[in-house]
Amino acid sequence: MTIVIGFEGSANKIGVGIIKDGVVLSNPRRTYITPPGQGFPPRDIAKHHQARVLEVTSEALEQAHIKPEEIDCVAYTKGPGMGAPLVCVAIVARTLSQLWNKPLLGINHCIGHIEMGRLITGATNPTVLYVSGGNTQVIAYSERRYRIFGETIDIAVGNCLDRFARVLKISNDPSPGYNIEQMARRGMKLVDLPYTVKGMDVSFSGILSFIEEAAHRMLAAAECSPEDLCFSLQETLFAMLVETTERAIAHCGSEEVLIVGGVGCNLRLQQMMAAMCKERGAKLFATDERFCIDNGAMIAQAGWEMFRAGHVTALEDSWITQRFRTDEVEVTWRG
């Protein structure tokens, strides 16, 4: 029996989760929300995490009915992510590791998403589409690494959606991407937008610049509605993601696709991906907002896998990094 507590705080969510041999015992989190039209300053997010991390930790222990002495390992997000929030969480994890006299383990944020997705859905060897506010990658496992087949060459898909939400002054509660999804369901007109796929990679900065300009011009002229623009943006972005994922599964001969990351909650993205999978005889796996959106349990689950495979992080190596590639980690826990 192995019990791992995981601390996640790479962006605007602070989460603490506890995993016991593949069972999620607790997974509370808090979200930093800004007014419409505003972004998420890392310094303010770090202050939010500092103010709530002990409260969320206590809540996780209480919900799991676990005492510190029962925990086998303390896992935390090493990166990638925003610097100040990452440092806040790393300090808490380091402190508790020493207070409780437990091993420490730094986790790659993306691998946390993948391992959580595999646990919750039961997918065995999927091609993974990882889509979030800070990352967009198409990934497949091969020879003890999660290999990146394609990725964004500029901004992430979630960042593109978030920044367009600011243009329309869409609420950030519960998240800008969720509110764009709801508005897109009421869209009726498809506005022609740039579609940029370069081999296996995608680019979103051009489409964002284009739709920002189009929004001011077309809305002023009543040529379309905000809902039409949200619908058009989603359809174009998601078509690009489905195209690159389809090429990856064709190359790998994969029969499974797993969507992870905060944008993976989007039901339209899941619907479009499911249609592609059906045509290719593959199966789609996805999770809901409990496990798609950044959470502590995903860090605990990756920590559980890595700890049982013999991984630990020495205290002097327990730093953070804003740039931590998915394929830098040797995956020794998979066959």
N, C-alpha and C positions, 0 to 999 in steps of 0.2 A: 504494500500500500504506500503510495507516494502522494503527498499533498503539497501543492505549490500555490503561492499567492503572487499575483501579477499586478504591476502598476503601469498604467498607460496614461500619458499626458503629452503626446507629441504635438497636439493641436489644441482646439478649443474645448476638448472634453477631458475631464479627469475621471479615471475609472480604476476601480480595484476589484479584481476577481479572484476567486479561489476554485481550483480544480483538484478533484480527488479521483485519480485513475479514470479519466475520461468523463467524469460527471461534474457538471457545473453546480457548485454549491452556493455561490453568490456572485453577483455581478453588478453592483450599484455604480452609478456615475453621475456627474454633474456637468452641465454645459454652460459655457460662457457665451452669452448672446448680446449682440450690439444693436443699436437702433437701425432702422432701415436706411440704406444708402451708405452705411459704414462698413469697413472691413474688420479684421481681427488682429489688432496690434499685439505682437508677441509679449511685450512687457506687461500689458494689461492682463493677458491670458495667464502669465506666470503668477501674478498677484492673485488672480482668481483661484488657481490651483493651490497656492500656498494657504489660502484661507479655508479651503475645503478638503484638502487631502486627508487630514487626520479624522475628520468627521466621516468621510467615505470609507476609510480604512476600518474604523470601528463598526460601521454599518455592515461591511463585508464579513467581518469576523462574527458579528452577532447573527446575521442571516445564515451563515454556514454552520453555526454552533461549533466553531473551531477556536481553540486557544493557541496563542503563539507557539507554545512548546510542541504542539502537534504538527506544525508546519515543517516541511523538509527543505524548502528552498524559497528564496525571495527573488523573483524575476522582475525586471523593469525594462522599459523601452529605451534602448541605446540610441536609436535613430532609424530612419531619417525623420526629420520633423523640424519644428521651430526651436531655436536654440534655448531661449530662456525657459519655456515650459518644460523642455527635456531635462534641463539642469535641475529644476525644482523637483521633479519626480525622482531623478537619479539620487539626489541628496537624501530624500526620504527613504528610498530603498536601501542605500548604503547604511544609513543610520539604524534602521530596523534590523538589517542583517547583523550588525555588530551588537545591538541591544539584545537580540534574540539568539545570538550565536548560531546563525544559520548561513549556509552557502549563498552566494550572490550570483546572479546570472543576467547578463545583458542580452537583450533580444532584438533582432531585426524586426521592425514594425510590420513590414510586408509579410514576412514568414509567419508572424503572429496571425495575420488575416488568413493566410493559406491554411495553416494547421487548424484554426478554428473552423473554417469552412469545411475541411475534410472531416473533422470530428462531428459537426452538427448534421451534415448532409449524408455522410457515409460514402462520398466519392472516394474512389481508390487511387486512380492515377489520372486526374483530369488535366486538360489544358486550362490554365487559369487566366481570366481577365480580371486584373486588379485595377479598380477605378475609384479614385478618392479625390479629396481636395488638393492633395499634394503629389499624387502619383497616378500614372496611367501606363500599365505594362501588360503585355501578353507573355505568359510564362508557362514553361513545361519542365517537368523534372527529368533529368538525365545525368547519369554517372555522378551521383552524390552532390549535385547542384540543382538549384532552381534556375534554369536557363531563361534569359530574356530574349524572346523571339522578335519582339517589337515594342516600341514605347513612344511616348510623346517626345518631340524634339524641342519643345518649348514649354508651354504651361500645361498643367494637368486638366482633365475634363471637368473635374469638380471645381477647380479654380476658375475655369471659363464660365461655368454656370453661376458661381458666386458673384463674379464681377459683373455679369450681365444683370443679375438681380439688383445690384447697386444702381445701375443705370435706370431701371424702372422703379427704384425705391421700394422693392419688394421686401416684406418682413423677413428678418433673420430667425424668427421663432416659428417652429422648432429648428428649421434650417432653411437657407435660401433655396437650395436644390429641391427640397420637398415642396416648397411653395411654387416654384417654377413648374414642377410636375403637375400640381393641381390646376394651375392656370392653363397648361398645355392641353389638358383634357377638354377645355372649352374652345380651343383654337379651331378655326375652320379653313383658314387660307394658308397654303404653303408658300412662304416667301423663299425665293431662290437665294441660296447662300453659298459661299465658297466651300468646296469639298476637297480637302488636302490630305491625300494618302500618298506617302513616298516609300514605295516598297512595302516593308512591314511596319514602318513608322507612321505616326500621324502628327499633324500640326494644328493647333487650335488658336494661336494668337491672331492669325489673319481673319478667321471667321469672327472672332470677338471684335476686332477693330471694325470690320464691315458692318456687323449688326448693331454696334454702338452708334455708328453714323446713320445707319438706316432707321434706327429707332427714333432718333430726333426728327429726321426728315419725314418719314412715313406716318408717324403718329401725329405730327403737326398738320399734315395734309389729309388726315383721316383715311389713308390708303389701306390701313390694317389696324388691328387692335393689339394691345399688349399680349393678349392670349394667343393671337396668331404668331407673334414673334417667338413666344416661349415654345409653342408647338413646332415651329420651323427649326429653331435652334436644337431642340431635343432630337427631332427626326434626323437632322444632318449629322450631328455629333455621334449619335448611336449607330447610324448606318456605317460610319467610318470604323467604329469599334467592332461591329459585327463582321465587316469585311476582313479586317486584319486577323480577327480570331478564327474566322473560317479558313484562312490560308494556313494558320498555324496548326489547326487540327488535321488539315489535309496532309501537311508535311509530316506530322507526328503519327498519323494513322490513329488518332485518338477517338475514343467513343464517348468521352465525357468532357463537358465544359462546366467549369465552376466560376461563378462571378463573386468576387469579394471586394470589400472596400465600401465606403459610405454611399457612393453613387450606385452600387450594386443593389440597393434597396428599391431603386426605381422600377416600377412595374412595367413601364413601357420598354425599357431596356431589356428586361427579362422576357417580355413578349416577343420582341424582335429577335433576340438570341434564340428563343425556343423555336421560332419558325425556321431559322437557319439549321438548328440542330435536327429538327424533324426531317428536313430535306436530305440531310447527310447521314441519317440513321444514328445520330448521337443523342445523348441524354444531357439535359441541362440541370445543374444543381445551383441553388441560390438560397440565401437565408433572409430573414426579416431584419428589422432595425435593431433588434436586441443584440445581434451578433455581427451584422454588416458594419454598422457604425462603430467607430473606435470604442473599445471596451477593455477592461482589465482582464477578463477571462481569456481573451485571445492571447495575451502575453503570458498568462499562467499556463495555457495549454501548450504553447510553443516551449515554454520553460520546462514543463513536465516531460515533453518528448526529449528535449536536449539534456536535461538533468539525468534522466534514466540512461542516456547514451554516454554519460560520463563528462558532459560539459559543465564547467564552472568558470566564473570570472573572478580573478584575483582582485582584491580591493584596490591595488595600485593601478589596475587596468580598467577600473569601472568608470570610465569617462563616457561622454556622449559624443555623437557626431551627427551633424545635420545632413551629411551625405553618406549614406550607408547602402551600398548596392545590394539588391536581393541576391545576386549571384556571387557575392563575396563569402557567404556562409557555406561551410562544408556540411552537407546534410547527411550526418552519420546515422541518423535514426530510421532511415528508410532503406529498404533493400534495393 
